[in-house]
Each structure stands twice: as C-alpha cells, then as structure tokens.
C-alpha cells in the first residue's frame, strides 16, 4: 500500500512539474501592434482585436455569423426602441472589481466622448440601468442592428478608470495624442491581462486567473505579440520558428507555407466583396440591361479566384456573403461566354465598343492583376477597355470624381449586415443623405432604395431578411455591378496551434479560446 | 557610295572593330536584338497585347523543357496567361523604341543648350547651366509622376494606353538632357578658341553657321559615346518606372513590367516570369554598354594618335 502511495505521489509530482514546466506561450507576429491600451481611443481592426483579448463584449459573432452571449447572457426586445440585456453574474475585472450594470453604462457614456465611436453609436439614446445585472439599451428609431452593435460594447472597469492620475488628468480622459492614464493602464474582464508593453516592439499578455469563462478551451498562459511590418519578414519569422502565429499572410507566400510541413495556413471568408461598377451616365451602352448582363456573364470570376487568388477567395454572385441576412443561395456566379456573346448581339453591340477602367494597385489583394484579367475577359465580347491602375493614395480621389466608365471597389460591412452594402454601393447617390456614397456606377432603382430604407428600421429579423434578399435578387437581375469574389482573411501558424476554431470573418481571432497542443 | 564604303573599310574604326572580339560579339547580339524588336509582330507566336487571344486559364505554365510545360508556350506563360516569349519580343520592341526616342529627345535638347551655353558663355551660359542643375536635382521619378498627372488631366484616362510610349519618351528625355548639355558645353569651350573657329569668324561667318557647321561636328565624338550609354540608361529607366507601376500600362507589359509582375512569384516557384525577361534585359543593356566602351576607347584621340 505504502509503495502505491509513493509511486502515486512520485507520478503526481512528475506530472505536476511536467505541467508547470509546460506553461504555454504563444508568440504572435502581426503587421502592427495596438496603438494604445485605451480601446476607445481608435476604431480600428487592431484595437478591436485587443478589445477581444483583454476585454469582453456583451455579445460576439461566431464563425457561422450568429451571436454568442458573452457578458450579456440573454436579451429580449421590450418594445420597438428598447432591448433588455441580462448581464453575467460573478464576473471580475482584472483589477478585482466586480462587473455590474454600472460599468456598461459608464463605458457607453465614455464611448460618446470618443471621436471615433461617436458616429457608430449615433442611433442610440443611451443605456438605462434596471438593476445591478440588467440594462435597457434604447435607440432613437426602431433599429434592426442593435445586436450587431452590441458586439462593439466592451465594458470597462468604471471604478478603475475613475479619479485623477498623478499628473492631475482625469483617468477616463480619451487622449488621441499624448499621455493619458488609459494609454498605459487597462482593466477589462477579458482572458488576458496586459503585463508589459513597449510600443512597436513587444507586448506581453498573461492569462487572467479569475477569468469568468471557465468553459473556454483556451490553454495559453502567455501571449507575446511582436509587430513585424514587412510581409516577407513576417513569413520568414514563422518559417524559422521565431513566432507561432502570423497574420496577415501575403498570398504570394501561400505556397511556401503550404509546402512547409511544420506550419499550416488557415483562411476564412472575410466578407469583403470585390466588384466593378459600370457607370451608365458616362457610357450610354451601360444603360442597356443586356450589355450589363453580358459583362457579368463574360467575367470568369471563378477563374480569377483559381488562378490569381490561388483559391484564397470565395466566388461571388451577390453583395453579401453566406451567413449574412441578405444572402440568397440561388444567386450563383454566372460565367458563360456564349451567353455573354449572344446578349451583346441582341443588344446590337456585336462589334463591341471602347471604354475606360480604373483600379487601385495596392489596396486589395491582387487588385491590379484582377483588373487586368477582367480587361482580358471583356475583350472576348469585343469590349475594349483602357485600363489605368494607380496607388490607393491617388485612387479614391479619382474614384469619387468618377473619371472612368468602370471602377473597382471592395466593401466590407462594419455591421456585418447586408443592408450596409446596398446603403453605400447600390442606393441612388444622394449627396445630402450620404446614401450611395460609393455607388460610382450611378445605378439607381427606386425599389432598391425603398427596401433598403425599410430594412433599416424593420426589427422583425425574418421580414428584414426577406427584404434584403429581395434587394440582392433585384441587383442580380439588373446586373447592377460585376461581382467578383469575397476576399479571404488568412492566418498561418505552427501545426500545434489550433487556429481554425478561433478565427472569424471580422478578423478578430479569439485568442482567449486558442488551444496549443 | 563605293568610295565611302572603301573609306570606312580603311578607317581606324573598322580596323579596331575587326580586332576586338568583344565589340564584334556585342555588335552581332545587338543587331539580333534590334531585328527581333523590329520583327516582333512577324515572329512572335502570339500577340500578347491583344487581350482577346490571351486566356487567364493559361496562367503560369512553366517553360516547355519542364515537366509540366507544353510546346505551345516555349518559355511558359506569365501570370496573365500571355506567352512569355512573345511578350518578351514585344517588350523589347517597346524598350528599344523608348530607348532610342528618349535619347533622341535628350540629345536634341542637350546639344542645343550645351552648344549655346558653351559658345555664348557669360550670362547665357550661367542661366542655362543653372537650369540644367535644377533639372538634375529633380529625381526622374518625381518628374515621371508630375508629367503623368498632367498628361492624365489633359487627355483623360482613356488615352493612357495609346499615349504611354510617347509619355515615357518625354519623361525620360526631359529627365536626362543635362547629361548631354554638360558634356557638349565642355567640348565646345575647348573648341571655341581654336584657330579654325577664329578663322571662320574672321571671314565673317554668322554665329549659327560657326556653331553648327564648325564647332558641333568636332564635339560629336563625345555625343556618340554618351548616346550608347544613354540608350542603355533609358531602357533601364523605363524598366524601373514600369517596375514601380509608373510606366507602361499593365495590359501592355514592357520588359520592366514583366520582371515586376513575376517578382512577386519568384519565391513560390514561378521563376520564369522574372528570370527570362531579366536575362534578356541584362544582355541587351550589357552589349550596348560594351559597344559604348569600345567606341569611347577608339574615338579617344589620346589613345591612338598619341
């Protein structure tokens, strides 16, 4: 018996030592590090990534584009303008303070003072505290995207940020340039506590011991984030084993990473649609529905995805990707050269015509090559396109000035919702309301406008989805634009890093849940 | 005619050419290059600038001698599915055209300015040379961006494709003329006090006649030497501009833009898009430079008249 105990104890000790020596560290190489620890100082992808690592939102998106309860456990609609959220109990901030409804309200009120967030939360009236763990979020008008917006609410520790720091500045001051308390100190409820930070050099996160989400599979004890700006250097760092996880991965290096047995590549549909808009006011031929359809039929977007994007994009036939409310599975990509040619003949343009096109050359993945390929494809139906490509710094001015007949644009919806696409890309351009701001094709259809506006305030999600799908159908039938593909977001890591389950279309890898074997 | 051929055959130039194997080899290669560029539309298996005949689905096919290559595309295809060999011939044609055109422009401006400055001297000289200095202090990239912006405003986006060759000729021509102006001015300053110029002046010849009929021919040796080097420079400038995306439109690749488009793929195993045009360009520029070197040695009076 004694022997067993000794053996048991020894085994236990060996295992225990083994485990503690096996503390998991994940070295992450990104193109840039967060500019501040104050998550409300800037609205950007990098800051939102940080928000997900050291804070928690009320709800967050899953890979399937559904909502997952985080600090809010459930929610219900009270009336057209109010949504009630029940908050999680027993959650602690990094500072040890308990998380309550007061913190959510405080955070929301602070967001109002942030220049970057102000616009985003414009549809809201405010937050009412019902009790310690219940809040009401109120909007000015019936607002269908309330839950989408709740993914931007990362409660901050109101007690921690109250008072003044040693320089006499209030601790909750939002300072874009210059020192502030929140720049170097943070207290959230998230899975990682920032333990050291050297801007532009290195950032260290330690796992938060009292993290509320005990069901999270994440087993990483420490994350070391190093910004590596150069694409080639970042890939080299992964291949040589200096880092375990990198993002973004340049497409030209996909093959190299796939060939290497020690690392793997993971991509996910990022929801950014790449399209060409045909300006019917500059070019009367584009007014003819058959010509527009012929152009859509002539573009082999599947070929572009295969040959130029090397499979790192999803071929598109409509604006919103799968998972979005407006996605309609029947709207398939339609490459058919024969049909395109016969449509051109029917329209009376069998001999084609000449037009112009502009595209950026450093904005989207392979943008210049894509434009070149589309020129090639349109030539096959006798449309001769004069293409000019330019750097993005020049491109947007030219785009706004609508200098060319066909213009390229990529769009990602901030709210992860189909309505956003139509609002900016398909509605009749109107300078006062800002609708159709990026609709350089000047496509204008009253029904689309009405449906888009109606969808904005429709709170019945099923009805709303039907409206959004109807819009997609109209745009598809009208050949309002040439859809190409949705860009994928790519990550690469060592084989033992479980990347696939934690990535999502928003490019916020949930590192809190990442498993390293 | 016969006489002049005979004179050429007996000349020191031809004599030293016959004895210099490097010069002969360079000359032969250069002639081949020029013939290729002239005959590009006739000898290329495909027309790479005709978007109708190229197919993206043929992209990145390796050269015929590799396992996956096909005999349809001897040197493989580029990332857009163009036949690489044809594209190289067409690209070379553009390079030669731009090289010669730009040098012609440079030489014209440079000779005018250099001759005037050198012969007139004084204030005219000071002003013209300062203009040359200012021109020299602009990097040609900046000139390129500037001029292409103006061109676009004047002619619109649509004509960019038709205008890109003359545009590049103007850009490179304007950027480098001071090279000529400086050299010519220096030789003119050396010549203008010689007896034959004085004699011409004494018999009452007008200034332009003295400048162009008497002084200029005596400075042309240096012009010939610089010209060879400048052709090579212009070809390289065009390649550099196209490499940066400021040169030829993507639908009409020159050697430089071909090298650029292949550059991204070089690590992923698609080496031929960059390597073949790269070798082509290096060879072309090298033989011009070698010929230029030889010409400089031959025409340098100190080396043979001694």
Interface residues (C-beta under 8 A of the other chain):
Chain A: X252 X253 X254 X255 X256 X300 X303 X304 X307 X308 X354 X355 X356 X358 X361 X368 X369 X371 X372 X373 X375 X376 X377 X378 X379 X380 X384 X385 X386 X387 X388 X389 X390 X391 X398 X403 X404
Chain B: X50 X51 X52 X54 X55 X56 X57 X59 X60 X79 X80 X81 X152 X156 X157 X158 X159 X160 X161 X245 X249 X250 X251 X261 X264 X265 X267 X268 X269
